[in-house]
Amino acid sequence: MKQFTLTLAQAALISATTLCAAPVLAQDNIDIMVSPTGTGPYLAWATVQTYAPDFHETLQPVAVETPGFVYNVRYFASNPDLWKNTLIGSGEVVEWAAANGVAPFFPEALEAAKDFRVIGTMTQSSNLFVATDPEIQSPYDFEGKRVATGLLSQNEWGMHQRLIIEGMGLMDKVASYSPLGPNANVEALLDGRADVGTVVLHSALGLKNNLEAGPFKTLESSGRDWHYISIDPKDINAYIEETGAPFMVRELPAGTMSNQPEPITTVGNNLLLTAHKDFPEELAYEFTKLWVEMGPTVAKYNAVGGIWDADSIANMARTNPDRIHPGAMRAYKELGLVD
């Protein structure tokens, strides 16, 4: 009998303790549609997913594999059920193309893309053509040559390259244009199945920290002679003026990248983390603070974190404040990153 009475007392104590304890906090899962598994952005957000519970009680980002940023924009714009709980990896140029119906990527304008709002800048990119043939020194030398790039669903690896080649009037002059994928295009170049390949450099604001994507290593370890191909800024600016595309002219001083004895000029873009305007303001505010705070931790485990310094993440909030989600802007102002 004593044992039974004691058990009831214990039960009463446990019940009272439970009633006095803080309520269980609701989990705020945020899906982040990024890029293929193994790519830098995907691995970076997977790292955030792993360590976010150490920084926030309820906010739980979840990295979602996708074919690339072009796919993200198209799918996101067409699925309103995602707008309140999902963010996407995106970019200035791909959002411009979606809002304006730039074929073949967007046969018609996606009205929802006009309601996208930027959370922050993931990186600033430089899209680079490479070749092993020393006679290929300009995109105009692509005539009659086999060009290989990343996938057309990837803005930095395939879309930008095709836009520039078309803008320079070269698409009908190349022998072939093959969007094979980030690694496959460089392998095709080294195997002799392509004459031109492409790589992408990711950078913090002002090139103060740079990250070479995996295919750079493939080129470096090949033992082959290879070089970057500059694009004349006049050609880039002519395309920008004609179309309104928000490309950046990227001037990379010698030594910015591996195997770069000379300055290189090419096209670039702000890689963005983007929400819809319906994404809750408070969630955007909390998420933005988490992202800025976690940058140094991500850098310990993933190279992308090395270019996630606070000034770089907040760059678009200073240069294009009208495009920023109000919740993210509130966070940047509170953190002293925006006046």
Secondary structure, DSSP 4 states (H G I P E B T S, - for coil): -HHHHHHHHHHHHHHHHHHHSPPPPPPEEEEEE--STTSHHHHHHHHHHHHGGGT-SSEEEEEE--S-HHHHHHHHHT-GGGTTTEEEEEEHHHHHHHHHT-TTT-SS--GGGGGEEEEEEEEEEEEEEEES-TT--SGGGGTT-EEEES-TT-IIIIIHHHHHHHHTT-TTTSSEEEE--HHHHHHHHHHTS-SEEEEEEEE-GGGSSEEE-HHHHHHHHT----EEE---HHHHHHHHHHH----EEEEE-TTSSTT--S-EEEEEEEEEEEEETTS-HHHHHHHHHHHHHHHHHHHHH-GGGGG--HHHHTHHHHH-GGGB-HHHHHHHHHTTS--
